[in-house]
Amino acid sequence: MRHKKRQRLQWLDYLILAVIITFAAVIWFRISGALNYNWQWDRIPNYILRWDADEGRWFTNLLLQGLINTIRIAVYSGILALVLGVSLGIARTANNLAIRMLARTYLELLRNIPPVVVVFIFFFFLSEQLIAALNMERWARGIARQDNIALWEFFFGDMRRFPSLISGVIVLALFESAFVGEIVRAGIQSIPRGQREAARSIGMTWTDEMRFIVLPQAMRKVLPPLSNQFISLVKDSSIISLISVQELTYKTLELVASTRMIFEAWITTALMYFVLCYGLSLLFRRLETGKGR
C-alpha cells in the first residue's frame, strides 16, 4: 500500500489560523473589558458532576442531566422517525395515487414550514392530546412513587417528567420523519427500473418486490445520508426546549437564569453538542469505511 503523503501547512493556512486566534482574542478581551464580565469557569465542573458529602458519591448536575436527556430523546425519536420515514418513503413510491399524494402532502408541509412552528403545532394539537388520552401523567406518577425504579430512570430519567419526554420524542420524530422519508424515497427510486420489471416478470407481488429486491438495496444506499440526518436530529433536539422538554438547551437556560454565567454555560453547552455530534460523525464514518472494505 502506498503511504499517504503528509500535507504540510501553507502560508494561507497559517494566515487563516492567525485570523481565527486574533478574532477569538478580541472577543475575549471585549467581554472581559468592555462588558466588565467576571469569568467563573471554576464553577462549571460542579454543574456537570456534583459531589454529595452526605451520601459520599457523585451525582449528575444540570448540564450532564441535560446531555443524557438529549441522548435519550435523540435515540428514541431517531428510531420512531426511521419507522415513520421508511413508511413515508415507501408510500411516496406506491402505485396508488391517493397514498402517494397524502405522503407527499405531509412531507412537503413539514419540509417547508419553520421547525419552531411545526413543534408548537404538533405539541398542542397532537402530543398533548395523545398524552391526555392515554392518561400518561397518572401512570408516570404511579411509577415515580415506587421504590425500585432504577431501570425506568435509566431509560427515561425522572419519571415525573416522563410525559414531557414523550412529547419531545413524538414532536421531534414527526418533524424529522419528513426528511427521512425523502431520503428513503430517493433510495428506492435509485434502484434500476429493470430490476423491478424483472421481479414482476417472474410473478412477484409489489410487496415481495419491495421486500426482497428494492428495500435491501435502497437501505444500503441511504445509510450515509441517514447517518447525517441523525446527527442533525441531535442538534435539532434543542428546538423542543421551547415546549419545556428538559434536554441540554433547557437545562442551560436554567443554569444561566440561576447563576448569570452566560458565556461559560453556553460555551460549555456548545462544546458538549460538538463532542457528541463529532463523535457520532466519526463513528458513522468508521462504520461506512469498514462496510465498504
C-alpha positions in Angstrom: 0.0 0.0 0.0 1.2 3.5 -0.8 1.7 5.7 2.2 -0.3 8.9 2.0 1.8 12.0 1.8 1.6 14.3 4.7 0.1 17.6 3.7 2.1 20.5 5.0 0.5 23.7 6.1 0.9 26.5 3.6 1.2 30.2 4.3 -2.6 30.7 3.7 -3.3 28.1 6.4 -1.2 30.0 8.9 -2.8 33.2 7.9 -6.3 31.8 8.5 -5.2 30.3 11.8 -3.8 33.7 12.9 -7.0 35.5 11.9 -9.1 33.0 13.9 -6.9 33.4 17.0 -7.0 37.2 16.7 -10.7 37.2 16.4 -11.1 34.9 19.5 -8.7 37.1 21.5 -10.6 40.3 20.5 -13.9 38.7 21.6 -12.4 37.5 24.8 -11.0 41.0 25.7 -14.2 42.7 24.7 -16.2 40.5 27.0 -13.7 40.8 29.9 -13.0 44.6 29.4 -15.9 46.5 27.8 -18.6 44.3 29.3 -16.7 44.0 32.6 -17.6 40.4 32.7 -16.4 38.2 35.5 -15.4 34.8 34.2 -16.3 31.9 36.6 -15.0 28.8 34.8 -14.1 27.2 38.1 -17.9 26.8 38.9 -18.8 25.0 35.7 -17.5 21.5 36.6 -19.8 21.5 39.7 -22.8 21.9 37.3 -21.7 18.8 35.3 -20.9 16.5 38.2 -21.7 17.3 41.9 -20.2 15.6 44.9 -22.6 14.9 47.7 -20.7 14.7 51.0 -23.7 13.2 52.9 -24.0 10.2 50.6 -20.3 10.1 49.7 -20.8 9.8 45.9 -21.0 11.9 42.7 -24.3 13.0 41.2 -25.1 14.3 37.7 -25.9 18.0 37.8 -27.8 20.3 35.4 -25.6 20.1 32.3 -24.9 16.4 32.4 -28.5 15.7 33.1 -29.5 17.7 30.0 -26.9 15.9 27.9 -28.1 12.5 29.0 -31.7 13.5 28.2 -30.7 14.8 24.8 -29.1 11.4 24.0 -32.3 9.7 25.2 -34.5 11.9 23.1 -32.3 11.6 20.0 -32.2 7.7 20.2 -36.0 7.3 20.8 -37.1 10.0 18.3 -34.5 8.6 15.8 -36.0 5.1 16.0 -39.5 6.5 15.6 -38.5 8.9 12.8 -36.9 5.9 11.0 -40.0 3.8 11.2 -42.3 6.7 10.0 -39.8 7.9 7.4 -39.4 4.4 5.8 -43.2 4.1 5.7 -43.5 7.6 4.1 -40.7 6.8 1.6 -42.5 3.7 0.5 -45.8 5.5 0.3 -44.2 8.1 -1.9 -43.4 5.4 -4.5 -46.6 3.4 -4.1 -48.7 2.6 -7.1 -51.8 4.1 -5.5 -52.2 7.8 -6.4 -54.1 8.7 -3.2 -51.4 7.2 -1.0 -48.6 9.0 -2.9 -50.4 12.3 -2.7 -51.1 12.0 1.1 -47.5 11.1 1.8 -46.2 14.0 -0.5 -48.5 16.5 1.2 -47.2 15.5 4.7 -43.6 15.7 3.5 -43.9 19.0 1.7 -45.8 20.7 4.5 -43.2 19.7 7.1 -40.2 20.5 4.9 -41.4 24.0 4.1 -42.7 25.2 7.5 -40.3 26.6 10.1 -39.3 24.0 12.7 -40.5 26.2 15.6 -44.0 26.4 14.1 -44.1 22.7 13.5 -43.0 21.9 17.1 -45.8 24.1 18.5 -48.5 22.7 16.1 -47.6 19.1 16.9 -47.2 19.7 20.6 -50.6 21.4 21.2 -52.7 19.6 18.6 -51.3 16.1 18.8 -48.8 15.3 21.5 -50.7 16.8 24.4 -53.9 15.2 23.3 -52.3 11.8 23.0 -50.7 12.0 26.5 -54.1 13.1 28.0 -56.0 10.3 26.2 -53.6 7.7 27.4 -53.6 9.1 31.0 -49.8 9.0 30.8 -49.2 11.6 33.6 -51.1 9.5 36.2 -49.3 6.3 35.1 -45.9 8.0 35.3 -46.6 9.5 38.8 -47.5 6.0 40.0 -44.2 4.6 38.8 -42.3 7.5 40.3 -43.8 6.7 43.8 -42.4 3.1 43.6 -39.2 2.1 45.3 -37.4 0.1 42.7 -37.4 2.3 39.6 -33.7 2.3 38.7 -34.4 0.6 35.4 -37.2 3.1 34.5 -34.9 6.0 35.4 -32.0 4.6 33.3 -34.2 4.6 30.2 -36.4 7.6 30.8 -34.8 9.7 33.5 -37.1 11.4 36.1 -40.4 9.6 35.7 -42.3 12.7 36.9 -41.0 14.3 33.6 -42.0 11.2 31.5 -44.9 12.9 29.7 -42.7 15.8 28.8 -40.0 13.4 27.4 -42.6 11.6 25.3 -44.0 14.8 24.0 -40.5 15.9 22.8 -39.8 12.5 21.2 -43.1 12.5 19.3 -42.8 16.1 18.1 -39.1 15.6 17.0 -39.8 12.3 15.3 -42.8 13.7 13.3 -40.7 16.6 12.2 -37.6 14.5 11.3 -39.6 11.7 9.6 -40.3 14.1 6.7 -36.6 14.3 5.9 -36.0 10.6 6.4 -39.0 9.9 4.1 -37.4 11.9 1.3 -34.0 10.1 1.8 -35.7 6.7 1.6 -37.8 7.8 -1.4 -34.6 8.8 -3.3 -33.0 5.5 -2.3 -35.9 3.5 -3.6 -36.1 5.4 -6.9 -32.3 4.9 -7.4 -32.8 1.2 -7.9 -32.7 0.4 -11.7 -36.2 0.0 -13.2 -35.0 -3.1 -14.9 -34.7 -5.0 -11.6 -38.3 -4.1 -10.7 -39.6 -5.2 -14.1 -37.7 -8.5 -13.8 -39.3 -9.1 -10.4 -42.8 -8.5 -11.9 -42.0 -10.7 -14.8 -41.4 -13.7 -12.5 -44.7 -13.1 -10.8 -43.6 -11.2 -7.7 -46.2 -9.1 -6.0 -45.4 -5.4 -5.2 -44.9 -6.3 -1.5 -42.4 -9.1 -2.3 -40.7 -6.8 -4.9 -40.1 -4.1 -2.2 -39.2 -6.6 0.5 -36.7 -8.8 -1.4 -35.4 -6.6 -4.2 -35.8 -2.9 -3.7 -35.6 -2.2 0.1 -32.4 -4.2 0.8 -30.5 -2.3 -1.9 -32.1 1.0 -1.1 -31.3 0.9 2.6 -27.6 0.3 1.9 -27.5 3.3 -0.3 -29.3 5.6 2.1 -27.3 4.7 5.2 -24.8 7.6 4.8 -27.5 10.3 4.5 -29.5 8.7 7.3 -26.4 9.0 9.5 -26.1 12.6 8.7 -29.8 13.1 9.4 -29.4 11.5 12.8 -26.6 14.0 13.7 -28.9 16.8 12.5 -31.6 15.3 14.8 -29.3 15.6 17.8 -28.8 19.3 17.0 -32.5 19.9 16.2 -33.4 18.5 19.6 -32.6 21.9 21.1 -35.8 23.2 19.5 -38.0 21.2 21.9 -36.7 23.2 24.8 -39.4 25.7 23.7 -42.0 23.2 25.0 -40.2 22.7 28.3 -38.6 19.4 27.5 -35.6 19.2 29.9 -32.8 18.5 27.4 -29.4 20.2 27.3 -30.5 23.6 26.0 -33.4 23.8 28.5 -31.0 22.9 31.4 -28.5 25.5 30.1 -31.3 28.2 30.3 -32.0 27.1 33.9 -28.3 27.4 34.7 -27.9 30.8 33.1 -31.1 32.1 34.9 -29.9 30.9 38.3 -26.1 31.8 38.1 -25.8 34.5 35.4 -22.8 32.6 34.0 -24.0 33.4 30.4 -20.8 32.8 28.4 -19.4 29.9 30.5 -22.7 28.0 30.3 -23.4 28.4 26.6 -19.8 27.8 25.6 -19.8 24.5 27.7 -23.1 23.5 26.1 -21.7 24.2 22.6 -18.7 22.0 23.4 -21.0 19.2 24.6 -23.0 19.3 21.4 -19.8 19.4 19.4 -18.2 16.5 21.1 -21.5 14.4 20.8 -22.1 15.2 17.1 -18.4 15.0 16.1 -18.1 11.7 17.9 -21.2 10.4 16.1 -19.8 11.5 12.7 -16.5 9.7 13.4 -18.4 6.6 14.4 -20.6 6.6 11.3 -17.6 7.3 9.1 -15.8 4.3 10.6 -18.8 2.1 10.1 -19.2 3.2 6.5 -15.4 2.6 5.8 -15.5 -0.8 7.5 -18.6 -1.8 5.5 -17.0 -0.6 2.2 -14.0 -2.9 2.6 
